[in-house]
């Protein structure tokens, strides 16, 4: 599957989200510039962005706006909120 030129939003860039994105980047399925991810707390966003090359923020609505694919990578108890 080639997702080149597709915008990918990852809601929840914790262990699961990072593992998925890491695999997609490693296998060159997507480019880092095409991925936007979110975390619950902004303190770690910059660090994660620098470490992965992925844009990371805290605004889920902004992240999914215009996305071709949304990966929901949060625990079920968080998703219910």
N, C-alpha and C positions, 0 to 999 in steps of 0.2 A: 504494500500500500504506500502510495506517495502522497504526502500531505503538503508538498511544496507549494508555496504561495497561499496556503490556507492559514487563517488566524485561529490559533488554538488558545482557549482560555482554561486555566487550571484553577478551580476554586478549592483552595486548601492545599498549600504547598508545604505540607509536612512530610513525614516519612513516605507515605504512599504517593503523593503528588510528585515529590522529588525523584522517587524511583522510576515512575512512569516517564517523566520528562527526560531523565538521564538516559534511559533506554532509547527513547525516540531520537535524542540528539546523537547518541553513540552510533546508532544504526543509520544515521543520516536520513531519517524519515521526515524530520522537520529541521528548520534552522532556528537558532535561539531568538532571532529577531521576530519570528512569527508567533512566539509564545508570550502570553501574559499570564501571570500567576498572582494569587492573592494569599495573604496570611491574615490571621486574626489581629495581630499586634504589629504595629509599624516598626518596632525596635529592630526586628530581625530582617526586615524587608531589604534594606540596603546591603547587608552582609550576604544574603542569599542571592541577590541580584549580581553582586560582584563575583560570587563563587560559581554561579551557573551561566551567566551571560543572558539570563532571562529577565525581562522587566517584572518586578515584583512590587505589589502595592497592597492596599487594604480595602479598596472599593470593588466589591463583587459586581455591582451593576455596571460600572465602567469597564471592568475586565471582560464581561461577556457581551457587551454591546458590539455588534457586528461580527461576532465570532462565528466561524464555520463549524467549529467543534468545541463543546464544553465538556471538560472532565471534572466531575464532582468528586473530590477526594477528601471528604470529611467524614467523620464518624456519624453514624445514624442519629445519635442524640443531638449532635450539632445541626444536622440538616433539618431537623424538626422545628428549629427556631425560626 
